[in-house]
Amino acid sequence: MKNILLIGAGGVGRVVAFKLAQHPEIFGQITFASRTKSKCDDIVKDIVAKGLRKPGTEFAEIATAEVDADNVPELVALIRDCKPDLVLNVALPYQDLTIMDACLETGVHYLDTANYEHPDTAKFCYAPQWAYHERFEKSGIMALLGSGFDPGMTNVYTAYAKKHYFDRMDTVDILDCNGGDHGYPFATNFNPEINIREVSAKGRYFENGQWIETEPLSVKKTFNFDGVGEKDMYLLYHEEMESLTKHFPEVKRMRFWMTFGQSYLTHLKVLENVGMTRINPVMFEGRAIVPLQFLKTLLPDPASLGPRTKGKTNIGIWATGERNGKPQTYYVYNICDHEECFAETGAQAVSYTTGVPAALGAKMILSGQWSGKGVFNMEQFDPDPFMAEIGAWGLPWKETWPAGKLE
């Protein structure tokens, strides 16, 4: 059994904490930390109420702690105090580098679910974290980046598709559908600041060795998602494409699609038009405020959406290429039910689909099934052990070989 430090007590942190607690044969002592310790305490109470980590049993206690993830000395002190074998980071993407710095200083493995973003720049880019590779390598420790669903499972799906079904993989389309309904006119299913930054940015896709830019939400397709139904999906840029195009250079075209309801899009356009999605400061009553950060305080907390959300998600990849000299199309995906996720963990499916791969990714590292020195993305490892276990951990997958095309 290994010890683990979990940082971040939002919806994803809740799911990860539950999943770690469900596997005491893997994870021994768990330390759960956040800027607001009471959030960790509340989640631990829910875990105990579910009959997990019962008091009096071996490795029962989940310790909680307060930590400022922007403060490297605080992080280092906490790591040295709880002595984890791995730090699992589900805090904000702004804090990836400080937590990586603390792991380097203490010689502890690192895992996150989203690439680093600078607070002042809305940009997907792995370069700042990839730049840590040599330092992690020299320290003899490993960093696993993007161990969520997208990025994360979609990277594993792509590696699995290439390994088993393609001699040459030509195109990959990542399809992300949230068919859930929370009843609000406008709310985001994960951190509002991060969500709105992603969606309002210009789209990009990869084709024939170059990136092609599109206006935000200007390219739309309709797709019939299993378990959800027909939905409009829009072309966005998403971080896993950066690593996937690097590690699968044979792919000629790669795109990312996400579904949005009309109410969400209408509200987002109005907020953009009045300047509420800006990330640069403006003066208000003698002090500087960031409009998007102020908007975040007005919107429902994503962690509160669990009891309200009904419906399902469907996320997967659609790949084409060649196998044994013949054209091949392969589609692999997961369907996740919001209400079932809430019944198990108290979180909705968007948090669940991110948190489960993070917990299993931690198991892959601590068990030695995935190992290395340096900084890695999910697709750089053998996908088979992950795919073999992810269903039992809560995210079963389906695969089909469609006759049609996704043009």
Number of C-alpha atoms within 10 A of each C-alpha: 14 16 18 25 24 26 29 26 26 24 29 27 30 27 29 27 26 25 25 26 26 16 16 18 11 16 21 20 24 23 23 27 28 22 17 14 16 15 19 27 18 12 22 23 12 15 23 17 11 13 11 19 22 15 12 8 8 11 18 17 18 21 15 20 19 18 20 15 24 16 13 20 15 14 25 18 14 19 23 13 9 16 17 22 21 25 25 28 25 28 23 21 17 18 21 26 20 17 25 24 18 24 24 22 16 17 17 23 27 26 28 27 27 26 24 23 20 15 15 11 10 15 18 19 17 19 12 14 17 15 12 17 18 13 15 24 15 11 18 15 21 25 30 25 27 28 30 28 28 25 25 26 30 27 27 24 27 26 21 19 24 19 15 10 19 22 16 19 25 19 19 27 23 28 24 24 24 24 23 22 15 19 11 14 11 15 22 19 22 19 18 21 18 19 13 19 17 18 20 18 17 17 24 21 20 21 15 12 12 11 13 11 13 16 13 17 19 11 13 14 14 11 15 10 19 14 15 17 12 13 18 16 21 21 26 25 24 22 18 27 25 17 21 22 18 11 14 18 14 14 22 17 21 22 21 24 24 22 19 18 15 11 12 14 14 12 14 18 13 12 16 14 10 9 12 17 23 18 18 14 14 13 10 10 7 7 8 11 15 17 19 22 18 13 15 19 11 10 14 16 17 19 19 16 24 23 15 15 22 20 18 24 22 20 24 25 24 25 28 26 21 15 16 10 10 9 12 20 24 19 21 20 24 21 22 26 22 29 20 16 21 21 12 16 23 25 28 35 30 23 28 30 26 26 27 27 27 32 26 20 27 27 20 15 20 20 13 10 13 20 16 16 17 21 22 20 21 27 21 16 16 15 20 14 12 22 17 11 13 18 14 9 15 16 19 15 16 11 14 11 14 13 8 7 9 13 5
